[in-house]
Amino acid sequence: MTNKESFSINGDALLKKVKELIAEGNVRKIIITDKSGKEVMSFPLTVGVVGAFLLPVFAAVGALAALIGECTITVEREETKKEEGESISHVTNNE
């Protein structure tokens, strides 16, 4: 199950925020929209994404940040079982 979260951000801080979100690890997709609501960039993230794949993404986000003023980042996150309200029970064996 996924949930969405949005952040309004200035173009100057865009690349830094995208890097922070990717470092969190539970992000499935990042969508960047301009202040009029038009989607200007979208990219999926999969488990195990590493630096070689991210370099072109960072370059594109950096170029976009130079051109865009205010924007919104929408993040799709993968919920963990704990966040979904399911509890994990531990079984102990007393001998």
Backbone torsions as a table, in degrees:
resi	resn	phi	psi	omega
1	MET	NA	143.3	179.4
2	THR	-121.2	156.1	172.0
3	ASN	-131.0	159.7	-177.2
4	LYS	-114.7	145.6	178.4
5	GLU	-140.9	139.2	-178.8
6	SER	-121.0	146.2	177.8
7	PHE	-130.2	132.8	169.7
8	SER	-90.8	133.3	-173.2
9	ILE	-149.2	152.2	176.1
10	ASN	-80.4	146.7	-179.4
11	GLY	-54.8	-32.1	-179.4
12	ASP	-63.1	-32.2	-177.3
13	ALA	-97.9	3.0	-174.1
14	LEU	-60.9	-51.7	-177.3
15	LEU	-62.3	-41.7	179.2
16	LYS	-61.1	-44.2	-179.0
17	LYS	-65.8	-40.5	179.2
18	VAL	-63.0	-42.6	178.3
19	LYS	-62.9	-40.7	178.2
20	GLU	-62.2	-43.8	-179.0
21	LEU	-64.1	-41.5	179.4
22	ILE	-65.1	-38.5	-179.9
23	ALA	-64.5	-25.5	179.1
24	GLU	-62.2	-33.1	173.9
25	GLY	91.1	-21.8	-177.4
26	ASN	-101.8	13.4	-179.4
27	VAL	-86.0	129.1	-179.3
28	ARG	-98.1	-33.1	-176.7
29	LYS	-155.5	143.3	175.8
30	ILE	-122.9	129.9	179.1
31	ILE	-122.2	128.9	179.0
32	ILE	-113.2	125.0	178.9
33	THR	-120.7	150.9	177.5
34	ASP	-82.7	179.1	-174.4
35	LYS	-66.2	-17.3	176.8
36	SER	-85.8	-5.3	178.4
37	GLY	95.5	2.4	179.9
38	LYS	-80.9	130.7	178.7
39	GLU	-71.1	122.9	-179.8
40	VAL	-107.3	-20.4	178.1
41	MET	-158.9	142.7	177.7
42	SER	-149.2	134.8	175.6
43	PHE	-148.3	136.0	178.0
44	PRO	-82.8	151.7	174.9
45	LEU	-123.7	134.5	178.4
46	THR	-113.9	162.5	178.9
47	VAL	-62.0	133.0	178.0
48	GLY	88.5	11.4	177.4
49	VAL	-65.4	130.7	-177.0
50	VAL	-122.7	174.9	-173.3
51	GLY	-46.3	-43.6	-176.0
52	ALA	-59.2	-39.8	178.4
53	PHE	-72.7	-34.7	-173.2
54	LEU	-78.8	-20.9	-178.8
55	LEU	-56.9	-48.2	177.5
56	PRO	-64.8	-33.6	177.8
57	VAL	-64.8	-46.3	178.8
58	PHE	-62.5	-38.6	178.8
59	ALA	-64.0	-43.1	179.7
60	ALA	-66.8	-42.0	178.8
61	VAL	-65.1	-40.1	178.2
62	GLY	-62.4	-42.2	177.6
63	ALA	-65.6	-41.2	178.3
64	LEU	-63.2	-41.6	-179.4
65	ALA	-60.4	-33.8	179.3
66	ALA	-70.6	-25.7	-176.3
67	LEU	-97.3	-25.7	-172.3
68	ILE	-101.7	146.2	176.5
69	GLY	-88.2	-90.9	179.7
70	GLU	-98.3	142.2	179.5
71	CYS	-149.0	172.9	177.7
72	THR	-123.5	134.0	175.1
73	ILE	-106.1	124.4	174.7
74	THR	-108.8	129.5	-175.5
75	VAL	-117.7	128.8	171.8
76	GLU	-98.8	121.3	-178.4
77	ARG	-111.0	146.9	173.4
78	GLU	-86.0	124.0	178.8
79	GLU	-80.9	141.4	174.5
80	THR	-88.9	166.8	-179.9
81	LYS	-59.5	-36.2	-179.8
82	LYS	-64.2	-40.3	179.3
83	GLU	-69.3	-28.6	-179.3
84	GLU	-77.9	-2.3	177.3
85	GLY	92.4	3.3	178.0
86	GLU	-87.5	138.4	179.0
87	SER	-101.4	149.8	176.9
88	ILE	-102.8	122.8	-178.8
89	SER	-97.4	144.9	178.2
90	HIS	-107.0	132.4	178.9
91	VAL	-104.6	128.6	176.8
92	THR	-113.3	146.6	-179.3
93	ASN	-114.0	108.2	179.5
94	ASN	-96.3	114.2	179.9
95	GLU	-110.3	NA	NA
